[in-house]
Amino acid sequence: MNYDVFISYSSEDKIVADAVVAALEKRGIRCWYAPRDIEAGTDWGDSITHAISDSTLMLLIFSKNSNRSKRVLDEIYYSISEGKTILPFRIEKLDPSGAMRLHLSSRHWLDAYDPSWEAHIYKLVDTAASNLNIESKLSDDLSLIRTPSKKPGVKGLPWKLIGIISAVCIVIASVIGFMVLQGIGAADRMPTATQESSITEETIFTEVPTTPPPTLTATPTNTPTVTPTPLITPTVTPLGRLDLSEAVLSLEDLPSGFQAISLAEFGLTKEDLSGEGFIVESVFSFMGTEPFELVVGFTTLLPTHLEQAGFDVALDQPEFMMESFISGLGATDILEQKELADLNDIGDASAGMTVLADMQGIPMRMDMAIFRRDSVGAFVLVMYLDSDVPALTVDEASNLLDDRIVEMLTPGE
């Protein structure tokens, strides 16, 4: 069997290889990579050489791991001897060394380390398709969007948008997680009432050093008593750890024409979206085809007052969040960006933004809302063609989700 692309990578970068193969094969590009495509009982070396010979293009996932891998170097040697085109996909900012440098220095590199490799997958697919002379026309992509279907799904989604949607979800989750951690740090540095009181007492004693401090027991009724009231109390809320599995939208919440889809179809899981100090508890995603619209959202638990305050501090910096989000999208051409000021009434604290991007010829509008209701943080994305009016706006979707969260937080009768 002939293949389009042979994937060369270090086993330590298998997560990247899995994502790359998934994106390429969704485009219809046939991939070979170990160990998936090695038949049981066959010799490993023979399988590798036959696969390289039967492939048109070698895709190298270059990192510090592959840079020092003898197996990867052997695969490059053989690919060169077979006259194969080698496309290095550099996921870390470093240059090849030793023999690797000798054989790769003259190659055209696809740099994918700023801000991370996820944001460059769709560009990689485009580059691979170009090397393989696989054409893609914008009109064909749009016809896939606008073709009515009784059962819309990811298979009917233009290949360009699959990688974009994955990158958008990962980037926004990373940005929120980073901002929450920054917000917690800022909130933790806020002075408490106890700190303010001690400073005041020291100032009084310094200004009047000759006057002895009043004795509390001598005039107990006249001595003002300062009751410390910390602004932030890092204790678990009485609600404990909530089950947020039901804090999602359902098809009944959406207009007709939508179908529930799984983020797994985009190669995403809750673990992919989670990060340090930020765990995604529940996710939901829906797609409509006439007109095309994607609705994605997830929730996270903020069990302590410190985390809730940190989340709110992050929401007070929408410009930084937008800049970080846009930076994470990589080379996407941004046509417009602005805050959505009319989302202020959602939850206890909220922020909204809209971004218009030319995504390789497809003008896509992304409306986003991030809000907190009590101990629950939430994110909602509505993505659609800029020329269309969304059947469900981000404001409507966020209010529906907010109502669902309130129902969960309200004790049953």
C-alpha positions as CSV (number, residue, x, y, z in Angstrom):
1,M,0.0,0.0,0.0
2,N,1.3,3.5,-0.9
3,Y,1.2,6.3,1.7
4,D,1.3,10.1,1.3
5,V,3.3,10.8,4.5
6,F,5.8,8.9,6.6
7,I,5.8,10.4,10.2
8,S,9.2,10.4,11.8
9,Y,9.3,11.3,15.5
10,S,10.7,10.4,18.9
11,S,8.5,8.2,21.0
12,E,8.7,10.9,23.7
13,D,6.7,13.2,21.3
14,K,3.9,10.7,20.6
15,I,1.2,13.1,21.8
16,V,2.3,15.6,19.0
17,A,2.5,12.8,16.5
18,D,-1.0,11.5,17.3
19,A,-2.5,15.0,16.9
20,V,-0.6,15.6,13.6
21,V,-1.7,12.3,12.1
22,A,-5.3,12.9,13.1
23,A,-5.3,16.3,11.4
24,L,-3.7,15.0,8.2
25,E,-5.9,12.0,7.9
26,K,-9.0,14.2,8.4
27,R,-7.9,16.0,5.3
28,G,-7.6,12.6,3.5
29,I,-3.8,12.5,3.6
30,R,-2.7,8.9,4.2
31,C,-0.1,8.6,6.9
32,W,2.2,5.8,8.1
33,Y,3.6,5.9,11.6
34,A,4.9,3.5,14.2
35,P,3.8,1.6,16.1
36,R,0.2,1.9,14.8
37,D,1.1,0.7,11.3
38,I,3.6,-2.1,12.1
39,E,1.9,-5.4,11.6
40,A,2.3,-7.9,14.4
41,G,5.3,-10.3,14.0
42,T,7.0,-8.2,11.3
43,D,10.6,-6.9,11.6
44,W,10.6,-3.3,12.8
45,G,13.5,-2.2,10.5
46,D,11.9,-3.9,7.4
47,S,8.6,-2.2,8.2
48,I,10.2,1.2,8.5
49,T,12.2,1.0,5.2
50,H,9.2,-0.4,3.3
51,A,7.0,2.4,4.6
52,I,9.5,5.1,3.7
53,S,9.9,3.7,0.2
54,D,6.1,3.6,-0.2
55,S,5.6,7.2,1.0
56,T,5.8,10.4,-1.0
57,L,6.8,12.7,1.8
58,M,8.6,12.4,5.1
59,L,7.3,14.6,7.9
60,L,9.8,15.0,10.7
61,I,8.5,16.2,14.1
62,F,11.7,17.9,15.3
63,S,12.4,18.5,19.0
64,K,15.3,17.9,21.4
65,N,14.1,14.3,21.6
66,S,14.2,13.6,17.9
67,N,17.5,15.6,17.6
68,R,19.2,13.0,19.7
69,S,17.3,9.9,18.5
70,K,19.5,7.5,16.5
71,R,16.3,5.8,15.1
72,V,15.1,9.1,13.7
73,L,18.5,9.8,12.2
74,D,18.5,6.4,10.5
75,E,15.0,7.2,9.0
76,I,16.4,10.5,7.6
77,Y,19.4,8.7,6.1
78,Y,17.1,6.3,4.3
79,S,14.7,8.9,3.2
80,I,17.5,10.9,1.6
81,S,18.8,7.8,-0.1
82,E,15.3,7.2,-1.5
83,G,15.1,10.8,-2.8
84,K,12.1,11.6,-0.5
85,T,11.1,15.2,0.3
86,I,11.6,15.9,4.0
87,L,9.4,18.4,5.8
88,P,10.7,19.3,9.3
89,F,8.0,20.4,11.7
90,R,10.0,22.2,14.5
91,I,8.0,22.2,17.8
92,E,10.8,23.5,19.9
93,K,13.1,26.5,19.3
94,L,16.4,24.8,18.7
95,D,18.7,24.0,15.8
96,P,19.7,20.5,14.7
97,S,23.1,19.3,15.8
98,G,25.7,16.8,14.7
99,A,24.7,14.6,11.8
100,M,21.2,15.9,12.0
101,R,22.4,19.4,11.2
102,L,24.3,18.1,8.2
103,H,21.3,16.6,6.6
104,L,18.6,19.1,7.6
105,S,20.4,22.5,7.3
106,S,19.3,23.0,3.7
107,R,15.7,21.9,4.2
108,H,12.7,24.3,4.4
109,W,11.5,24.3,8.0
110,L,8.0,24.9,9.3
111,D,8.5,26.5,12.7
112,A,5.8,25.6,15.1
113,Y,7.0,26.6,18.6
114,D,5.5,30.1,19.0
115,P,3.4,30.0,21.0
116,S,3.0,26.2,20.8
117,W,2.7,23.6,18.1
118,E,-1.1,23.2,18.4
119,A,-1.7,26.6,16.8
120,H,0.3,25.5,13.7
121,I,-1.4,22.2,12.8
122,Y,-3.7,23.6,10.2
123,K,-0.7,25.3,8.5
124,L,1.2,22.0,8.6
125,V,-1.8,20.3,6.9
126,D,-1.8,23.0,4.2
127,T,1.9,22.7,3.6
128,A,1.8,18.9,3.4
129,A,-1.2,19.1,0.9
130,S,0.8,21.6,-1.2
131,N,3.9,19.3,-1.3
132,L,1.6,16.4,-2.3
133,N,-0.1,18.5,-5.0
134,I,-3.5,18.1,-3.2
135,E,-5.5,21.1,-4.1
136,S,-8.1,22.8,-1.9
137,K,-10.5,25.4,-3.2
138,L,-12.2,27.9,-0.9
139,S,-15.5,27.4,-2.8
140,D,-15.3,23.7,-2.1
141,D,-14.7,24.4,1.6
142,L,-17.7,26.7,1.8
143,S,-19.9,24.3,-0.1
144,L,-19.2,21.8,2.7
145,I,-20.4,24.3,5.2
146,R,-23.6,25.3,3.4
147,T,-24.6,21.9,2.2
148,P,-27.8,20.9,4.2
149,S,-27.5,17.6,6.0
150,K,-29.9,15.7,8.2
151,K,-27.0,14.6,10.3
152,P,-24.3,17.2,10.4
153,G,-21.0,16.2,11.9
154,V,-17.3,16.9,11.9
155,K,-16.9,14.8,8.8
156,G,-18.8,17.6,6.9
157,L,-16.6,20.3,8.3
158,P,-14.0,21.9,6.1
159,W,-10.5,20.5,6.9
160,K,-9.1,23.9,7.5
161,L,-11.5,24.6,10.3
162,I,-10.8,21.4,12.2
163,G,-7.3,22.4,13.2
164,I,-8.4,26.0,13.8
165,I,-11.2,24.9,16.2
166,S,-8.8,22.7,18.1
167,A,-6.3,25.5,18.4
168,V,-8.9,28.0,19.5
169,C,-10.2,25.7,22.3
170,I,-6.7,24.9,23.5
171,V,-5.4,28.4,23.4
172,I,-8.4,30.0,25.2
173,A,-8.2,27.3,27.9
174,S,-4.5,28.0,28.3
175,V,-5.1,31.7,28.5
176,I,-7.8,31.4,31.1
177,G,-5.7,29.0,33.2
178,F,-2.7,31.4,33.0
179,M,-4.8,34.4,33.8
180,V,-6.4,32.6,36.8
181,L,-3.0,31.8,38.2
182,Q,-1.9,35.4,37.7
183,G,-5.1,36.6,39.3
184,I,-4.7,34.4,42.3
185,G,-1.2,35.8,42.8
186,A,-2.5,39.3,42.5
187,A,-5.5,38.6,44.9
188,D,-3.2,37.0,47.4
189,R,-1.1,40.1,47.5
190,M,-4.1,42.3,48.4
191,P,-3.8,43.7,51.9
192,T,-6.2,42.3,54.5
193,A,-7.9,44.3,57.2
194,T,-5.6,42.9,59.7
195,Q,-2.6,44.2,57.8
196,E,-4.1,47.6,57.5
197,S,-4.9,47.7,61.2
198,S,-1.4,46.8,62.2
199,I,0.1,49.5,60.0
200,T,-2.2,52.1,61.5
201,E,-1.2,51.1,65.0
202,E,2.5,51.4,64.2
203,T,1.9,54.9,62.8
204,I,0.1,56.0,65.9
205,F,2.9,54.8,68.2
206,T,5.5,56.4,66.0
207,E,3.9,59.8,65.9
208,V,3.3,60.0,69.7
209,P,6.3,58.1,71.2
210,T,6.0,59.8,74.6
211,T,2.4,58.8,75.2
212,P,2.1,55.3,76.6
213,P,-0.3,53.1,74.6
214,P,-3.8,52.8,76.2
215,T,-4.4,49.8,78.3
216,L,-7.3,47.7,76.9
217,T,-8.4,46.5,80.4
218,A,-8.5,50.0,81.9
219,T,-11.1,51.4,79.5
220,P,-12.7,48.4,77.8
221,T,-15.8,50.2,76.7
222,N,-14.1,53.2,75.1
223,T,-11.3,51.4,73.3
224,P,-12.2,50.8,69.6
225,T,-12.0,47.2,68.7
226,V,-10.8,46.2,65.2
227,T,-12.4,43.1,63.9
228,P,-10.2,41.6,61.2
229,T,-12.2,40.9,58.1
230,P,-9.9,39.2,55.5
231,L,-10.8,40.1,51.9
232,I,-9.8,36.7,50.8
233,T,-10.5,33.6,52.8
234,P,-8.9,30.5,51.2
235,T,-11.3,28.0,52.5
236,V,-13.5,25.5,50.7
237,T,-17.1,26.7,50.2
238,P,-19.9,25.0,52.0
239,L,-21.0,23.5,48.7
240,G,-17.8,21.4,48.6
241,R,-16.7,19.9,45.3
242,L,-19.7,20.1,43.0
243,D,-20.5,17.6,40.2
244,L,-20.6,19.9,37.2
245,S,-21.5,17.1,34.7
246,E,-24.9,18.7,34.3
247,A,-23.6,22.3,34.0
248,V,-23.8,22.1,30.2
249,L,-26.2,23.2,27.5
250,S,-28.4,20.6,25.8
251,L,-30.0,20.4,22.4
252,E,-33.3,21.5,24.0
253,D,-31.6,24.8,24.8
254,L,-30.6,25.5,21.2
255,P,-32.6,26.4,18.1
256,S,-33.5,23.7,15.6
257,G,-30.8,22.7,13.1
258,F,-28.0,21.9,15.7
259,Q,-26.5,18.6,16.5
260,A,-24.4,17.7,19.5
261,I,-20.9,16.7,18.6
262,S,-18.0,15.5,20.7
263,L,-14.8,17.4,21.1
264,A,-13.1,14.1,20.7
265,E,-13.9,14.4,17.0
266,F,-11.5,17.3,17.0
267,G,-8.9,15.3,18.8
268,L,-9.6,17.1,22.1
269,T,-10.4,15.9,25.6
270,K,-11.0,17.6,28.9
271,E,-7.5,16.8,29.9
272,D,-6.2,18.6,26.8
273,L,-8.0,21.8,27.9
274,S,-7.0,21.5,31.5
275,G,-3.8,22.9,32.9
276,E,-2.0,23.9,36.1
277,G,-4.6,25.2,38.6
278,F,-7.3,24.9,36.0
279,I,-9.3,21.7,35.6
280,V,-12.1,21.5,33.0
281,E,-15.0,19.7,34.7
282,S,-17.6,19.6,31.9
283,V,-17.7,20.4,28.1
284,F,-20.3,20.7,25.5
285,S,-20.2,21.3,21.7
286,F,-22.8,21.7,19.0
287,M,-22.8,22.4,15.3
288,G,-25.3,23.8,12.9
289,T,-24.9,23.7,9.1
290,E,-27.5,26.1,7.8
291,P,-25.9,28.5,8.5
292,F,-22.7,27.1,9.8
293,E,-22.2,27.7,13.5
294,L,-20.2,26.1,16.3
295,V,-21.1,26.5,19.9
296,V,-18.5,25.2,22.4
297,G,-18.3,25.7,26.2
298,F,-16.7,24.3,29.3
299,T,-16.9,24.8,33.1
300,T,-14.4,24.7,35.9
301,L,-14.7,24.5,39.6
302,L,-13.4,27.4,41.8
303,P,-13.9,25.9,45.3
304,T,-12.0,28.5,47.3
305,H,-12.6,32.2,47.8
306,L,-9.0,32.8,46.7
307,E,-9.6,31.1,43.3
308,Q,-12.8,33.0,42.8
309,A,-11.1,36.3,43.5
310,G,-8.3,35.3,41.2
311,F,-10.8,34.5,38.4
312,D,-12.4,37.9,38.8
313,V,-9.1,39.6,38.7
314,A,-8.4,37.9,35.4
315,L,-11.8,39.0,34.1
316,D,-10.8,42.6,34.8
317,Q,-8.0,42.3,32.2
318,P,-9.9,41.5,29.0
319,E,-7.4,43.3,26.8
320,F,-4.6,41.1,28.0
321,M,-6.8,38.0,27.6
322,M,-7.5,39.1,24.0
323,E,-3.9,39.8,23.2
324,S,-2.9,36.4,24.6
325,F,-5.6,34.6,22.7
326,I,-4.7,36.3,19.4
327,S,-1.0,35.5,20.0
328,G,-1.9,31.9,20.6
329,L,-3.6,31.6,17.2
330,G,-0.2,32.1,15.5
331,A,-0.2,33.3,11.9
332,T,-4.0,33.8,11.7
333,D,-4.8,37.2,10.1
334,I,-6.8,39.2,12.6
335,L,-9.2,41.7,10.9
336,E,-11.0,43.0,14.0
337,Q,-10.9,42.6,17.8
338,K,-13.0,44.3,20.5
339,E,-14.6,43.8,23.9
340,L,-18.3,42.8,24.2
341,A,-19.3,45.3,26.8
342,D,-23.0,44.1,26.9
343,L,-22.0,40.8,28.6
344,N,-21.4,42.4,32.0
345,D,-24.7,41.2,33.5
346,I,-23.9,37.5,33.2
347,G,-23.0,35.7,36.4
348,D,-21.3,37.5,39.3
349,A,-18.4,38.6,37.1
350,S,-17.9,38.4,33.3
351,A,-15.9,39.5,30.3
352,G,-16.6,39.1,26.6
353,M,-14.7,39.6,23.4
354,T,-15.1,39.1,19.6
355,V,-12.5,38.4,17.1
356,L,-12.8,38.4,13.3
357,A,-10.1,36.4,11.6
358,D,-9.2,35.5,8.0
359,M,-8.5,31.8,8.5
360,Q,-6.7,30.9,5.3
361,G,-9.4,32.5,3.2
362,I,-12.3,31.8,5.4
363,P,-13.6,34.9,7.3
364,M,-14.6,33.5,10.7
365,R,-16.2,35.4,13.7
366,M,-15.4,34.2,17.2
367,D,-17.6,35.6,20.0
368,M,-16.4,34.5,23.5
369,A,-17.8,35.0,27.0
370,I,-16.0,34.1,30.2
371,F,-17.9,34.4,33.5
372,R,-18.1,33.2,37.1
373,R,-21.2,32.2,39.0
374,D,-20.4,31.6,42.7
375,S,-17.9,28.7,42.7
376,V,-18.2,27.9,39.0
377,G,-16.2,29.4,36.2
378,A,-17.5,29.1,32.6
379,F,-16.4,29.8,29.0
380,V,-18.6,29.9,25.9
381,L,-17.4,30.2,22.3
382,V,-19.8,30.9,19.3
383,M,-18.0,30.6,16.0
384,Y,-19.6,31.4,12.6
385,L,-19.0,32.9,9.1
386,D,-18.8,36.7,9.4
387,S,-21.3,37.1,6.6
388,D,-24.0,35.2,8.6
389,V,-26.1,36.0,11.7
390,P,-25.7,33.4,14.4
391,A,-28.8,31.4,15.2
392,L,-27.7,31.4,18.9
393,T,-25.7,34.4,20.0
394,V,-22.9,34.2,22.6
395,D,-25.1,36.3,25.0
396,E,-28.0,33.9,24.7
397,A,-25.8,30.8,25.1
398,S,-24.1,32.3,28.1
399,N,-27.3,33.2,29.8
400,L,-28.7,29.7,29.2
401,L,-25.5,28.2,30.8
402,D,-25.7,30.7,33.6
403,D,-29.3,29.6,34.4
404,R,-28.2,26.0,34.3
405,I,-25.4,26.7,36.8
406,V,-27.8,28.6,39.1
407,E,-30.1,25.6,39.1
408,M,-27.3,23.3,40.2
409,L,-26.2,25.7,42.9
410,T,-29.7,26.1,44.3
411,P,-30.5,23.4,46.9
412,G,-33.4,21.1,45.9
413,E,-36.6,21.2,47.8
